[in-house]
Amino acid sequence: MADAQAVRRAIAETLRSVIEPTSGRNVVSLGLANQISYCGGIARITYELPPAGASGEIQASLRAQTEAALARLETVQQVRVDFRVVERRATDALPGVKHVVAVGAGKGGVGKSTIAVILAVGLRRRGFKVALLDGDVYGPSLPKLTGTESAEPLVDDHGRVIPAEFEGIKILSMGYLVPKDEAVIWRGPLAQKYVREFLDRGAWGELDYLIVDLPPGTGDIPLTLAQSVPLTGAVVVCTPQEVALVDAVKALRMYQKLGVTALGMVENMSWYVCPHCGRQEYIFGRGGVRRAAEKLGVPFLGEIPVNLSICQFGDAGRPMANFTQTAPEVAAALEHFVDSVHAEVQRRSRQRRPLPQLKIHT
């Protein structure tokens, strides 16, 4: 008699050849095969499908593929395929995750990903359980910034994606799934599916903070994130120039329209210390983001300097060194920013418990 557990493992592996028609991904990696049972030569598969992906045509395709695939296993004499339509609520999306903080920007080139990594590392240094989700599908830079470019996320027996790790911080990124010199050319719906899949299928476990590095602008992915999980709030990154501030204000207004709390604005590339004379210079102008935050009525979270060490440690994938091997005034600025975000999260949490389900206002 065949060992039932071994047969179930063989069935799960075989189901990797069953492709969900709309995404082009296999049902195991998508986590759709919710129950796999085997007894007396009968294999029974139960698929959990979202309402949008549960049409009769999709179910017929999955049934036919499943029956054909499992027919190749000698120990399986009969296949039964069932379907359940499951609509997940936003509040159920990330069980075990206390706070989800989005880091966004109105335009590219302002150092948003660097700030997201600095925030994650700073929170980890304070003893919190932290993870990073790289939501920038088209320009995923977190693998480079964290020194995890060679990571290859695996999928467990339940279809969950096991994140890579650095410095005790879990991380998932599109950068692990495509060659670093290959462009990701996706339309909006595919990019949205990527974010939802990593949110839903990531094996995040118990977390104090999940930091999400968003793509710049006000497009599909910020909308998807707001609709998929109850965000604690958003941090908007900006540089001092007026042209950057205009777009940052648009990003902030977007979060407000989505009902997402604005934790505040942080000014990156704020000032520079001359290595020869020690003079502090505001090379891109002074106080622009602080004034914008005051005008908009949101917290100002701090000033991050222009500093060669931050650039070098980013290129080397050593973000922890930003706190331990930079000039004292640089490390102090980073610590102040992290403390400001954490304090704002705690203040907002005391005001609103539990977190509300987000609604899109039009």
N, C-alpha and C positions, 0 to 999 in steps of 0.2 A: 504494500500500500504506500502510495506517495506521501511524503511528509507535507502536510497542509501548509505549514509556514513557508517551506521552500517553494511550493507551488505559487503561493500568494506573491512571493518576491519575484518569481519568474513572470507572473501575470503583470505586475507593476512595471517591470522592465519592458515587457512586450508592448504595453500601452503607450510607450514613448513613440511608437510608429503611428499612433492615431492622432490626426491633425485636426484641430478646431478650425473650421473653414474661414471664419472672418479674420482671425489673427495670424493664421499660418503657423501657429505654435502648437507643440504637442500637449495633450491633455494633462500629462503628469507635471510638466513644468508650469502649466497654468493653474495647477491645483484643482482641476475640475473633477478628477476621480476621487470623490470623497470617501466612498466605501468600496473595498475589494474583499470579497469573501469567496471561499472555496470549500466544498464539501461533497464527497462521493462523486467526483467527476463533474460537478456543476460549478461553474464560475458565475458569480453575480457581481455586476459592476453598477454602482449608483453614481451618476454624474450630477453635480450641483451647478446649475447654469443661472446667470443673471437674466432678468426679464428680456433685455435687449438681445441676448444671444441664445434664446430658447425657442426659436421658431421651429415649426414642423420640419422644415428643410434641414436645419442644422441638426436636429435630433435624429433624423433619418440618416444623415451622413455619419454621425458619430456611432450610431447603432451598427450600420453596415461595416464600417471600418473596424469596430471592436470585434464583431463576430468573425470577420475575416482574419484579423490578427491573432486572436486566441485559438482559432481553428488549427493553427500551426503547432500548438502545444499538445504533445501526445497525452498528457494527463487530463486534458480538458475535453469532455465529451459533449457538454452543453453549455451555452452562454446565455445568460439573461441580463439584459441592459435596462436599467430604470433611470428616470430623470426626476430631479427636483428643481423647481424654480425658486431661487432664493434672492431676495432683495435685501442687501445689507444696509443697515442704517449707519449714518456717519459716526454716531457715538460708539458703534461696535467695531469700527474699522481697525483700530489699533489697541487691542486690549493689552494692558500692562505698561502702556506708554503714558506718562503723566503729562508731559508738555511737548507740543509740537511747535517749533519756532521756524518760520520762513525767513530767509535772508534774501532780499530782492533789491533791484535797482531799476531806475528808469531807463538807463542806457548801459551799453557795454563799456569795458575798459576802466571801470572805477574801482576794481579790486574786490568785487563782491565775493568771489570764491575764496580769496585769501582771508577776508573777514569772517566768512562762515567757518573756515578751518580754525582760525584764531579763537573764535567763540567756543567751538567744540572742545578744543584743547584746554582752554582756560577753565571751562566748566568741569572737565575731567580732572584737572589739577586740584579742584576743590572737592573731589571725592564723589562727584555725581556719575551715574551710569549714563553714558552718552553714545549716540549714534549719528551718522551723517548720511543723508540721502542726496545724491547728485541728481538734481532735477533738470540740469542743463543738458538736454539730449544732444543738442547740436555742437556744443563745445564743452564736453565733460573734462574738467581739469583737476578734479579732486584726486584721482589716482596719482598724478604727478606731484601735487602739493603734499600728499601724505606718504610718498615713497612706496605705494602699493601697486605700481603699474603691472607687475607680473602676477598679481592675484587672479585666481580663477574661481569665482563663486560656484558652489555646488548646490545641488537640489537634494533635499532629504526625502525619506520614504513618503512623506505627506505632501510632497510637491512644494515645500517652502524653500525659498532661496536663502542659503546660509551666507551671511555677509562676510567680507574680508574684515581684518582687524589691524589697527595700528595703535600703539600706546593704550590698549584697552578700549579703543573706540571702534564700534562696528561701522562699516561703510559699504554702501552699494552704489554702483555707478555704471552708466552705459559704457564708460571707458574700458570696462573689463570685458565687454562683449564684442567689441569691434577693434580691428587693428588701429593703432594710434595715428597712422597716417591716412586712414580711410574716412571719408566724409559720410556723415549720417544724413541721408536725403529722405526725409519723411514729411508727409503732410500732417496737419494738426491732429487728426483722429489717432494716428499711430503713435504720435508723441504722447498724447493723453493716455493711451493704453499702457505705454511703458511706465508712466508714473503710477498709475493705478495698480499695475501688476507688482511693482516693487513695494508699494505701500501695503497691499493686501497679502502678498506672498512672502515678503521678507520675514525671516525668522528673527525678529527684533528682540523678543524676550522682554524682560522687565527693564524699563528705561526711565530715567528722570527727564531726559531731554532727547528729542529727535530733532536735529537741525537739518533743514531742507535748503539746499543751495539752488535757488530758482534761476532760470534763464532771465536775461534782461528784458525789460519791456512789460507789456500788459496783455500777453497773448493767452493761448490755450492752456498752458501748463499751470500758471497761477490760478486760473479758473477751475481746472480739474482738482487741484490741491484743496481749494476752498470748499468744493462740493464733496470731496471724498472724506475728509477728516475734520474733526473740530479743532481748528488752530487755536493755540494759546495766543498767538500774535505774530506780527511781522516786524522785522528790522529792515529799514531802508538805508542803503549805502549810497553815499554821494561824495563827490569831490567839490572843492570850493567854487569852481567856475560857474558863472551864471548859466551857461548852456547845459551843464549837468544838473543844475538845480531845477530848471524848467521841467526836465524829464522826471526827476525824482519826485516832484510834486504830483505829477500825473500818476506815478506808481502808488504814492500814498493815497491819492483819491480813489484809485482802483480798489485798494484793500478796504477802504471805508465803505465803498459801494457794496462790496461783498460781505459786509458785516464782520470783517476781520479787525481785531484790535491792533492799532499801531503802537507797538512797544516803543518806537522812537526812531530817530535818525542819527546816523553816525557819520562823521566827516573823515573820509580817508584821504591820504596824501595831504594832510592838513598843514604841516610845517616841516622844516628841515633844519638840522643843526650842522653848521659848517665844521668839518673835522679839523680845520686848521685854527680857527679863532674861537670856536665854540658858540658863535652867535646863532640864535634861533631866527629863521627867516620863514615868512609865510609867502612862498613863491607863487602860489596860485590865488592869492587873495586871502583875507582873514575874516572869519566869523560868518561866512555866507550860510552855512548849513545851520548854525546855531540860530541865526535870525529867522531862517525859514521855519525851523521847528517851533520857535516861539510864536510866529505869525499863524501857524497852522494849529497851534495848541497841542503839540505832541512833545514828549520828552526828547531832550538832546542827550545822546548817550556817550558822547566823547569825541576826542580828536585822535586819529591815528597818524603818526608822522610818516613822511617820506624817509625811508631808511634802507640803505644798501643791504643790511643784514637780513631784513625781512624778505627782500628779493632773493638773496642767496640761499636762505634756508628753505624758501618755497621751491626753488629750482632743485635743491638737493633732497626734497621730501623730508625735511626735519622740522616740522612746525613747533615741536616742543621747545626747540632751542630759542625761539623768539622770546620766550619768557625767562630763559636762564643764561643766554649768551649774547644778549644785546646790551646796549648802553642803558644805564639805570632809568633815564627819562623815557626811553622807548618802552621798556618793560612796564614801567609805572602807568603809561598811557594804555597799554593793552589790558593790564589788570583793572584799571578804572572802567574801561569799556565792558569787560566781562561782568564786573560787579554791578554795573548799571543795568545791564540786561537782566541779570538774575533778580535784582531788587525789584525791577519793574514787573517781571513775571510773578513774583511772590505777591506784590501789591495787587495786581489784577486778579490773582487767584483768590485772595481773601475777599475781594469784592464780589466775585461771581463763582460760586460753587453749586453744582457741578458746571462744567463748561457747556454752553448751549449748543444745540445743533445749528449749524450755519444755514442761512437762507440767502438766496440770491435775490437782490432787489433790482428791479428794472424800472 
